């Protein structure tokens, strides 16, 4: 395609305006020079773990020294945390994106707020929990949703197994999408089934105001939002209010 066919010059696309920071993506077209980053060393081997040694272990977590070989054949050491509760062939746990649907009400995302000792403050999260022995992700999600929020729902989607913080741990999760019929008698006055030592507040956040409500909450309270929650909010805001902002260049 000839350069004269491009009508857009020196333009950039505002991808996430309204989220506190503007991210810009610049375009480069055929014929333009681009700088390529090169790896300092050419890969000569497939990286792989050689050995894992337990350094310390508790009831729920263990710390390991992981010996591995990098892409250029150098043997290196990594410190890795792992859960002691992982079941064979399953993700460690589930996160639940639960949508409460009620007549004459806005659709709301069911969220939980609880104190997290490692953060020394409360966090805003999706309902979540570990997968028990013999459970599927779907079964675990419905159980955890009932325990933490009192709501009974129906699974409408499940993601593949995904990692959580791969630079720190091998922990994995599956996100389960659940619809809740808020008009059902069981869900008009839900009762939590919390275990000993669990203190969970349930928040209902309107889907079409999700990002704004979270930002407002962070201004009012000392609270940290789970990254998955905030990214979900960014996506919802983009979908509701800026669906056509990423324009496609016409040939």
N, C-alpha and C positions, 0 to 999 in steps of 0.2 A: 504494500500500500504506500502511495506517495505521501510525503510529509504535508503537502497542501491539503490533504483530506482530513487532517486533524484540526478541529476547530478550537480545541482547548489548549491554551498555552499558559504556563506559569500559574496553573491552578492547583489547588489541593482540596481534598475532601475532608470535611469536618466529620469524623466518625462518631465521636462520643461527646458532643457538646451537651452541656447541662449536667455533667457528672463531676464538675469541680475542676476538670482539666481537659484541655483540647488536645486530641491526638490527630496528627495529620499524616496523610499518606501521599507522597509525591509520585507522579507518573514519569516513566522514562519510555521513550519510543524507539523503534528500530532505527539503527544508524547513530544513536547517541552513545557516547563513550560511557562505560560504567566501570567502577572500581570493584575488583573481585578480591575478596579476602581469601588468603591461602592458608592452609594448615601448616604449622611450623615443621611438622614431620609427617611423612607419608605413612598411612596405615599399612601395616604388614601382617596383622593377625586379627582374629576375631576376639574382642574382649570377653573375658570369662572369669568367674569366681573359682579360686583354687582351694580355699580353705575358710571355714567359719569357726571361730573359737568364742565361747561364752565368757564374757568378762564379769558380768554380774547378772543376777536373775531375781525377780520378785514374783508376786502372785499373778500380775497381769502383763508385765513387760520384762524383756531381757535386753542386755546390751552385748553386742558381739563385735569382735575384731574380724573384719572381712579382708582376706587376702585375695587380690585379683590381679589379672594381667590386663594392661591397657592396650589400645589399638596399635601401639608401636612396639609391643613386646616387653614393656617395663612392668615389673612386679611392684604393686603398690598396696597400701593399707587404707581401709575405710572403717570408720566406726558406724555401726548400724544398730538401730533399735528394732525389735520385733515383738509382736504380741505372743503371749504363751497360750492363747486361747484359740488359735486358728484351727479350723476343721479341715480335714482332708478334702481337696478338690473344690473348696468354696472360698469366696471372698471373706474377709474378716468380718465385715458388717454391711449394713444397709443405711442409706439416707432416704428419707421419704419426702417427696414433694406432694403434699396433700392439698387438694383444692376443694373447699367447702362450697357447695352449691345450694342456695335456698331461694324459694319463691319470693319475689319482690325485694331481694337483697343483692348487693354486688357479690360476685365470686370473690372469695377470700382464700389466701394461702395460710395454712395452719402452721404457726411457728412456735418454737419453745425458747424460753429464756431461763438460764440457770447459772449458778455460780460455778466457775471452773478454777480449781486451785492453781493449776499451772499458769493461768493468766492473772490470778489475783483479782478477778472482777467477773461480772456476769457476761455471758455471751449470748448472741442471738443466732439460733441454728435451725436447720430443718430437724424434725424428729428423726432419731437415729438410734441404732443399737447393734450389738453383735449378733451374728447368726449362730444359733444353737446347733448342737449335733443333730444331723438328720434333717435340718430345716432347709427349705428352699429360700431364695431371696424374697419371693412373694409372701411366703408364710411368715417369715421373720418381720417383714415390713408391716403387715397387718397386726401382728402381735405387739410390736413396739409402738405403733400408732395408738392402739387401744390403751396400752399401759401408760404412755406418757401424756396423752391428750384426752382419752376417754372416747374418742371417735371411732366408729366402725366404718370402714371404707371398702372400695372395690379397686383392685389393681387394674390399671389401664396401660401400663408400659413399664419395661425394665431395661436398664442399660447393660452393656457388657461389663465385665470386671474392669475397674479403673483404679489407678494408684492415687494416693492422697498426698504424700510428701516424699517423693522418691529419693531426694537427697539426704533424707534422714532415716527413713524406714521403708520396709517392704509392705506396709499396711495397704490393704485394698478394700474397695467398697463397690457396691452396686446401688445406683440411684433408682428408686421405684416410684413411679407416678401413680397416685391414688386419687380417685374421685370419691367425695363424701356427699351422700344425699342428706342435706341438712333438714329436709322436711320429714325424714324418717323419725319415728318416735324415739328410737335409740339414740339419736343424735341431737335431739332438742335440748336435752339437759345432760351432757356427757359427764361421766365420772372417771377420773384418773385411777389407775391401778399401780401406784408407785411403790417401789420396794423400799426397804430400810435405807435411810440416808439419801434418798432421792427427793429433791425439792425443785419442782419444775413448774414455771408459769406458762400458760398457754396464751398466745397472742394471735389474733385474727387480723391479717393485713390485706386490705383490698388489692386485688390483682392489678387494677388499672392505676393504682397509686403506690405500688410496691416500693419503687425507688425513693420517692419523696418521703413516705412514711418512715423508711429506714433511716434516711438522712436526718429527719426531724428527731427520731429517737436517739440517734448518736449525739445530737446537740444537747438534748435534755438530760441524758443519763451517762454515767460512766459505764460504757458497754462496748464490747468488741464484737464485730459482725464476722461470722464465718465467711471465708472467701467465696465458697460455693454460693452462699446466699447473696452476696453482693454482686457477683457475676450474673446470677440469675436475674437480679433486679435490673442490671444494666441492659440485659437482653430484652426484658419485658418493656422497659422504657423505650428502647429502640423500636420494638415491634409496634407499640401503641402510638407513639408520637412522631417517629421519624422513619417510617417504613420505606420512603422513597429517597432518602438522603444519599445513598450510595448509587450514584447514577452510572449507567452503562454508556460508554462512548459508542456512537453510531458510526458505522463505516461509510 
